Amino acid sequence: MRVKVYLSLLVILFLGGIWARSHPMVMVSTFLLLILGVAAWWSSRSLQSIQYHRRFHYRRAFPGETSHVELTIENKKMLPVPWLCIADGWPDAIPLDENAYQERSSDPGYRDLVHLVSLRWFGRFRRGYQMVFQNRGVYPVGPLRLESGDPFGLFERYSVQKQIEYLTVYPHILPLAELKLRPEDPFGDIASRRRIYDDPSRPIGVRQYHPEDGFRHVHWPATARTGELQTRILQPISSQVMMVCLNVATFPDRWQGVNPELLERLVDIAATVIHTGIRDGYSVGLLSNGGMARSDQPYSLAPGRAPQQLSWLLQALAGVMPISTLDFEKYLLKAMPTLPYGATLVVITALHSPLLDETLLRLKRYRGSITLLSLDERTPREIPGIRVIRLPFGVEDHP
């Protein structure tokens, strides 16, 4: 609006100079109109070819660890940028050092990391900061808000760029003694670890039927061809599989909300069990009735032995949300058919109910060892054949 007023006045001054045949008025108004045109043209191109880069030394870390981030602002054009203001949304959970200038953002839990710079043609600006990983979670960094204009301050241009990147803070890894697990046999399945199972999904051949063979392993097409009973030879499996089952519910009813401290304790225990299992040579998987970051659906990660398996599982735990759309017991029964026969189960919950006891007894028929880690303040009931460890969560235990 202010520029339109100036433009109108200059046009009137120019026409008035022509009408009055005043050369000074015409020259001054023409010069000012030229400046106004240059300013408008310069401002319209001020944000073109501006590039902003974040270079993180580490994007994932445990609470308390620090890392370095380098920010680069580049002007990739011949036209200089007399002033440029960039505000980058930064999570409070990963604060920067005291050299960073930050302003409170309209987004809760965020601050704007602000840089006000001047860039010449093909100019570049670099700045590095130390960041501290504090609270568990998966945090988006961004979006970017850019503001620039002409050298005379007549026009301003605004732009918003998503340019979202994610930083992950893993859960704590607790000492094994806090979980009351025996270091020499944490999950009570040393004997079952020596057993060898046959995987029915991996046949490797056919042989003649023996009386001790199970009838369900008969290879009927080969039997029809040969006229004699033939049995499938299956691939033996000796590796031990563990599934960590996490119940994120902290109150019996969803409408009661969530206890954040109790939820963090549950996640820390799950991370500790996963770390211990992978260290002891298990093929570890994870399932939970809590949604992952930016999702409201329960999830399951299959057991695996990939070198990145621990990182994947911890990253999934870092994003666990207290949103549950399915009862834990129902989800547990629904997911169990996908697990190998004889897998070790570690169930972590803050609520110990008769329905959970019944569910675990049903699972015991088809699974190897089952360990229940209960954070319920009430003394858990004994379940035949299932190892129950009581880890009550209370003010006296966690001040």
PyMOL commands that set and color helices and strands:
alter all, ss='L'
color gray80, all
select helices_A, chain A and resi 2-20+23-44+176-179+192-194+215-217+220-226+254-256+260-279+309-318+328-338+354-364
alter helices_A, ss='H'
color red, helices_A
select strands_A, chain A and resi 50-56+60-61+66-75+81-91+102-104+110-119+124-132+137-141+144-149+156-161+165-169+197-208+230-237+241-246+283-288+299-304+344-349+370-374+387-390
alter strands_A, ss='S'
color yellow, strands_A
deselect
rebuild
show_as cartoon
